[in-house]
Amino acid sequence: MIQAGITNVKKILATALIVAFATVMTGCGTNFGTTEDGKQKYRWKFTVTAGANSTWYTAAQLFGEELDKQSNGRMKLQIFTGERLSAGEPVAGVEQLMDGAKDFSYNSPIIYAGINPKFGAVVMPFRFTSVEEGHEALQGSGGEAYRKLLAENGVELLGFGESGMRQVTNSKRPIKTPADMKGLKLRIPGFGLYTDFYRTVGANPTTMPFSEVFTAIQQGAIDGQENPVDVIYSADLQAVQPYLSIWNYSYDPLILGMNKDLYESLSDEDKQIVRTAAQKANTFQINENRKQESIKLQEMEESGIQAYEMTDDEVEQFRASLAPLYDKYRDIYGDELSKEFIPEGEK
């Protein structure tokens, strides 16, 4: 009797382990039965790094609505803000997507670069001068290079959204030349390319969780930070940073990614539903992000921040010192990515 009981317990534990493993391998949002005509039903999970007031989140909502509509209710999407499925850690969240522990995400290539530095190619300083130029580059061979790189890492590319051009704020002085950067302690993402760039132009870059930036500025632990206007505004940094320099130094798109094994498991019909919904979501997110940026910038200026837009000649003073940086990252990126994302004349 005792032996039989032990055997049954072992069988139950083994079954539980198999179910748990299968859940991990197929993603947090697994299938949940079929319709009367035999079509698969799905429950999927989608994470974004930003909060519920962001265009990232509203675009994810639109994506879910389109999935539900086009699949006649077979595809359900649950959205999590602030990388809640990975305890607020964006890089860990991307690893979950790659491993199949979740299904979809919006993430910057900067976050992917925490796993493989090649993903940071598109944000190379001064490669693009506008969001339109950066977006266009990702619609052709540049985007195809990313599709291949993502596939090699277990992610199906469903197109690009847009965080925007990254700017710099500080509490010391207007930034117009590299000399104005000297000695400024600026918070940056934990990203080797940005660390190298800011050291090259004379700043003192440091990393910390973005949630700590506002308080760190208040307490004088750091002098400033860099981010797109949307992020600066959403974090209310204009309340503690009197100077904003608009130099459009780095184009930051968003990758709408899906676990590749999950994507490949879908029928052709369901793959098309996912792709159509993703295209609508990305188009909406980009348009909304661009429209809101000018509104938020105006509100920031009205609240007292001094926004200075650098001239082409001033930007060139920063760019002129970057030849060694471009050479270093050409070796890291390889020929295909370097051809697309190392600035012209510096290949």
Secondary structure, DSSP 8 states (H G I E B T S, - for coil): -HHHHHHHHHHHHHHHHHHHHHHHHH-SS-EEEE-TTS-EEEEEEEEESS-TTSHHHHHHHHHHHHHHHHTTT-EEEEEESTTGGGTT-HHHHHHHHHHTSSSEEEE-HHHHTTT-GGGGGGG-TTS-SSHHHHHHHTTTHHHHHHHHHHHHTTEEEEEEEEEEEEEEEESS----SHHHHTT-EEE--S-HHHHHHHHHTT-EEE---GGGHHHHHHTTS-SEEEEEHHHHHHTTGGGT--EEEEEEEEEEEEEEEEEHHHHHHS-HHHHHHHHHHHHHHHHHHHHHHHHHHHHHHHHHHHTT-EEEE--HHHHHHHHTT-HHHHHHHHHHHHHHHHHHHS-TT--
